[in-house]
Amino acid sequence: MEETTGRSTKKKVVVVGGGLVGALNACFFAKRGFDVEVFETREDIRIAKVVKGRSINLALSHRGRQALKHVGMEEKIVSKGIPMHARMIHSLSGKQSPIPYGRKGQFILSVDRANLNKELLTAAEIYPNTRLNFDHKLQDWSAETGLMTFARSDGSNEQIKADLIVGCDGAFSAIRKQFLRRSRFNYSQTYIPHGYMELTMPPINGEFAMKPNYLHIWPRNTFMMIALPNLDKTFTCTLFMPFEEFEKITTGDEVIEFFQKYFPDTIPLIGVDALKTDYFRLPAQAMVSIKCSPYHIGDKCVLMGDAAHAVVPFYGQGMNAGFEDCLVFEEIMDQLNEDFSTVLPEYTRVRVPDDHAIADLAMYNYVEMRAHVNSKWFLFRKRVDNILHFLMPKTITPLYTMVTFTRTRYHEAVDSWHWQNKVVNRGLLLSATGAVLGGSYLLIKNPPDINKLMVPAEKMWDRLVALWTPLRTLI
């Protein structure tokens, strides 16, 4: 770890939430020399026998890696991730077709959520000016004074005063509740009609059951299943489906019938008994998208991560966006000399449009993953976009590349995507029109011999009649 910068009077920063974004934020603030305290409702996951909370694997990409790099954690985390170079599309027939994420050498990383959280907590704790507090639940706080009250697991209370309160306490943030009591605070939450359920695909003879360097997808138009590789040679499979479809399946036999119909190639890989057990271990979990604005109150409190912008998981950017929050805040702190009265409103101004954009993109990408990847037009456009990007890298960049492999601001990536779509689609239309007009001109200038075309036409008719005769007997 890099040494903290010295300062004569250290300000107190309290980070509420010891999850991924909270733990990383603690590293950022501690590195700058602030006195940092982290308060987490749960027990310390590094010593817990059972880790509560979500376990969907995470896809670490460029934005998240840049934030980790800033606090010296990138190499350590990357070394424990598994590169995924492409989507591997599984058809109903069992055929597998890869769709690369970007250029050769570009990949995203499958990382374990719990392990990443543990590593970040340990990294934060190494700083001498950081203190971690577990089993502390926020009861109340004041935006005017910075005074906070926490309830301990033993029933006692603890009060602490902060110069800055950083809310990183997730989609159902206790910090954000105070924001809701204030005027001119915009807030919306949307539960999508689909839920998710996790299944485990074990190793076969000590090796991965499928090719490990891919994000495997079984797109079935209105629902889908994905699988990400783990270091222990298992795959975490996540089934995304409307809640009413989950509720229709009530017995183990119905589970197997459902998978035989839609995911037949996975049954021997997961195992019949394991599939039945995993399916009924927990009910399907809900997914929520949250937007709000502003992200700050005065110079005392700011929201980051899911507390500011919970997104559905279909672009793999939830964690990456949260990590980039920390990095953007850091960059603004540099620009404005750590003056919270100007840093916080500037952070809101810069970050809100980007987080709203990725929330919308995540919603869109679910349709792409479960349905569009089956479309020949989608695959054709992918190839066209990649060719144009190769020929004109500064003019045409695929949306996924901008979002995943650059730090192009999310809302600028969306604007660029819309512009590129118009240009490319008009170009394809003009090309097709030109081909039709050119072909028509050639036919007019050099009309074919009708007599020569009659023979093939007569042969084609004879073949159709020959095919129709036996079919009539079956109808």
N, C-alpha and C positions, 0 to 999 in steps of 0.2 A: 504494500500500500504506500501511496505517496504521503509525505508528511503534510499535516495541516498547516495552513498559513497562520501566522501569529497575529493577534490583534489586542489592543490594550483593554477594550471592553467587549466581551463576547456577548452577542445577543442569543437569547434562548429560542430555539425552534422546536416545537412539538409536532411530531408526525403521528397522526392518528391512523392506525392501521399498519400491521406488520406483514402484509402480503408482499407481492412482488414489487409493486410500485412504491409502497411505503418503505420497504427495506432498501431499495435502490436510492430513493430520495434521501434517506438517512446518510448514505455514503456521500452523495453530492454535497449536502449541507455540512457534514463533518469535515469533508475535504477542504471546504472554504473557511473552516475555523469556527463555525458556530457551535454553541453548546446544544447538543441534539438529544432529545428524548423521544423514544418510540413507545406508543401505548397500543397494545393489541388485546382484543377481547378473548381470544383463544389462548390455550396453553402453548408453550414453546414447541413448535412442531419438530424440532430437532431431538426432543426427548420423548415426545408423545408416542404412545403405543399405537394409537389409531389417529390418522390425520384426517380431520373433517374437512368438508368443502369439495369443490369441483376437482375432477381428475382428468378432464379432457387434455390430451397432449397438446403441447404448444408448438407453433411453427415460428422459430426465431429467424428474422430476416435483417436487412441492412440497417433499418432505423434502430431496432433494438440493440444490434451489435455496436452501433456507434455510441449509444448511451453507455453500454457496458465498458466499451473501450475507454471512455472518459474517466472511469474510476478504476481502471486497470483490471477489469474482470472478464474482458472478452475472450482471451485465449483459454482461460480455465473453463468457461461455460461451453465454448465451441468444442473443446476436446471431449466433452461428455454428451455431445449431440450427434445425431445421425443425419448426414446429408441426404436430401431428397432433390433429385435433379429434374423430376418431371411428375406429372400426374399419370397414373396407370389406370386406364379406363377398362372396367370389366363389363363385357356385354352379357346378356342373358345366356348366350350360347357358351360362355366361358372364354371367348376370345379376349386377349389383352392387347391394348393399344396405348403406347405412351404419347403424351403431349408435353414436350419440354416446357419448362417455366420461362426460360430465356435463352441467351446465347450459351454456347458450350462453356462449361466451367461455372455457370451461375446456378446456385442452389439455395434452398431454405433448409433449416435444421429442425429436426424433431427433437424436442427437449422435454425432459420430465419436469412437470410443474413443481412437485414437492421438493425435488432435489435442488432446483434452481432457487426456490424460496429459502431453503436451508443455507445454501452457499451465500446468498445475499445478506442474510441475517448475520452470518459469521463474519462476512466482510465488513459490515457496519460496526460490529462489536469490537473489531480490531482497533478502531480509532479510539484514543483515550478520552475524547470529548463526546462520546456517544454512550447512552444508557438505554437498554432494552427493558421494557416492562410488560410482562404477560399477565393474563387473567385480570386485566383492567378494562372495565366497560365504561365508556363515556356516559355520564349522567346529564351534564349541563356544561355550557360554556358561554362566555360573553365576548361578543365582537368588539365591544368598546374597551374593555379592560384586558382581555386575553386570559382571564381567569377560567380555569377548567376544573371540573370535579369528576373524579373517576371512582367507580365502585370496585373494590377488590373482591376476589373470590371468597375471602374469609368474612365478608359482610361489612368491613370497614370502608371508609372513604378516604381519598387522597386528593388534595387540591394542589394545583400547580399553575403558575402564571407564565405565559409565553409572549415573546415579542411577535412571533409569527406562528399561526396554527395552519398546518398543512393537512387537509382532509384527503386521505388515501384509503378510506374505509369501505370501498366497494360500492356496488350498485344500489344497496339499500343504506346508504351513508347516514350515520347519525349526525355528522357535521352538516350535511346538506339540509337537514330538517330546519335548521335555523334560517337558512337562505329562503326557504319556502314561506316563512313568516314575514318576509320583507316585500315591499312593493317593487314593481318593475323587475321582478325575477321571473324569467321565462323557464318553464319546465314542462317536459312531456315524457311519458313512458309508453312504450308499445310492446305488448306481449305478442309474439308471432304465434300462429295457430299450431305450430309444430313443436314437438318436444324431442329430447334426445335420450338415448340409453346406451350404456357402454358394455361391450362384450370383450372377452380376451381370447386371442388366437395364440395358443402355446407353440413353443418350438417343436420341430420334428427332428428326432435324432440329434438334438443339441444345436440345430441350425434354424434360421428363419423359415417359416412355412411358405413365405412368398419372397419375391425379390425385395430386399430391404431398402434400397435407395430411391424409393418412390412413395408418393402419397397415393394410396390405392383408393379408387372411387368406383362404386357401383351405382351409376345414375339410373333412376327409374322414373324420371319425369316429375311425378308429384312427391317423391321422397327419394332418399338415397342412403347409402352407407359408405363410410370412409374408414381407412385403417392407416395408422402411423406406427413406425417401428420403434421399439424400445431397446435399450442397451442389454437387457436380459434375454434378447432374442424373441421376445413376444411381440405381438402386434396389439395395440389398443384399437378395437373396432367401435365406431360410434354410429348408431342407427338414428337417423333424423326422419321423423314421420309425423303427420298430423295426429293429435292426441286421440281423436276418435278411432283412428286405425289401431293405435296401441291398445285401446280399450276393447276392441273386438276380439283380441287374442287372449283367451282366459285359461287355456290348458297347454301342457307341454306338447301334446300332439299337434295342436293348432300352430304352435311356434314352428315346429318342423315342417308342417304343410306350407306355411308362409315362406319359409326360407327355401324350400324346394321349388316354390313357384318363382321367387324373385332373386334369390342368391344361392342357387344350387351348388356352385363351386366352393362355397365357404363351409358347407356342412361337414365334409370330412376333415377340414382344416381346424375348425373350432371344436368339433366333436358333438355328437347328439346330446349326450348327458350334460356336458358343460354348457351347451347352448340353452337348454331348458333351465338350468340353474341360474345362469347369468341373467336371462331375460326376466326372471321373477325376483331377482335379488333386491332391486329397488324399482320404484315406479318411474315412469318417464319424467325427466326434469324439464322445467320451463326455461325459455330464453327470452330475455327482455332487451329492448333497445331504449336507451335513455339519452335525452338531449337537454341541456340547460344553458342559461346565460344570464348574468355574467358568472365568471368562475371565481370572483373574489368579493370580499366585503372590506372596504376601506384599505388600510394597510396592515390588517391583522389576520386575515384568513384567506386561503386559496384552496381550490379543489383540483385534484389531479387523478388520472387513471379512471377506473369505473365510477368513482364518485362524481366525476364530471361528465363522463361519456361512456356508459356501458354500451357495447356493440355486440351483435350476434357474431358467432365465430367463423363465418363463412369466407372471410378474406384473410384469416390468419393474422389480423392486424391489431387485435385487442391489446395484447401485451406490448407489441411493438409501438403502438400509439401511446400507451401509458408510459413506456420508457422514454419515448421521444418527448413527452411532456416535461420530464425531468431535465432533459438536455436543452429544450427550448427555454425553460425557465432559467437555467444556468447561463445560457447565452445572453438573455436579457439582463440578468444580474451583472454580467460583465459590461454590457453597454451602458447601464444606468447606475453603475457604482453601488450596487446593493441597497439602493434607496427604495424600501418597500412601498412607499407612497406613490412612486412612479412605475416600479417594476410590476406590481400586481395588475393595475389597469392595462398596461401594455401587454402583459401575458394574456389577459382576456381578449384584447383586441386581435392579437396575432393567432391565438390558438383556437378560439371558438369556431371560425369558419372551416378550419381543417378537420376538427373532430366531428363536426356535423357532416362533413363530406364523407369521411370514412364510415360513419354510421350508415349513411345511405348506400354506399358502395357495398358494405357487408350484406345488406338486405338484397341488393341486386345480384350479388355473386352466388347466393343460394340457388337462384333460378338458373344461373349459368352452370353450376356444378351438377345439379340434379337433372337438367334437361338440355341446355344448349350444347353440352359436350357431345350429345348424340346427333347433333345437326351437321349435315355436310356443309351447309353455308357457314356455320361457325368455324369448322375446321379449315375451310377454304380461306375465310377472312384471317384466321390466325397465320396461315402461310403467307398471305399477301402482306399483312402487317410486318411479319418478320423479314420478308424480302425487302420491303421498303425501308425498314429500320436499318438493314445492312447497307443499302444503297445510300440512304439519306439519314444517318444517325442523329443529326442535329435538328431535323425537321419532323421526322416521324418516329415516335417511340410508343410501343404498345403500352396500354394502360397498366397491365400487370407489372411490366418492367418499371414504370415510373413509381408505382406504389411500393413494390417489394424490393427493388434493387437500387433505389436512389432515395434522396431525402427531398425530392420535389414536394412542395407543399401539397397536401391532399386535395385541397380545393382547386389548386392550379392544375393538378394532374387530371381532375375531372373536366375542367374547362378545355384543356388541351385535347383530351379524349373526344369530347363532343365535336371540336373543330376538325380533328383528324378524320372522324367518321364521316362528316359531311364531305370533306375533300376526297377521301378514298372512294366513298360510294358514288360520288359524282363522276370520278375518274373511271370507275368500273362501268357505270352506265354509259358514259361517252364512248368507252372502248367497245362495249357490246353494240351500241348503236352504229359506230363506225364499221364494225365487222359486218353487221347486217346490210348496211348501205353499200359497202364495198362488194359484198357477195352478190347483192342484187344487181349492181352495175356490171359486174363480170358476166352474170347470167344474161343480162340484156345485150351486152356487147357480143357475147359468144353463146348464143342459145344452144342448149343440148339437143341432140337428135331424138325426137320423141319416139321414133320407131325402135331405137336402141333401149329406151327406158321401158317399153312395153313388155319385153321378154322377161326382165327381172320382176316386173310387177305381176305378170301372169304366174310366174313360179312362186312368188310369195303368196298369192291367192290360193294356189293349189296346196301349199303347205298348211295354211290356215284351215282349209276344208278338211284336210287329212287329220289335223289335230281335233277339230270339232266333232267329227264322226264318232270316235270312241267316248268323248266326254258326254255326248247326248244320252248315252245309255246309263250314265251314272247320275244324271240329274233327275 
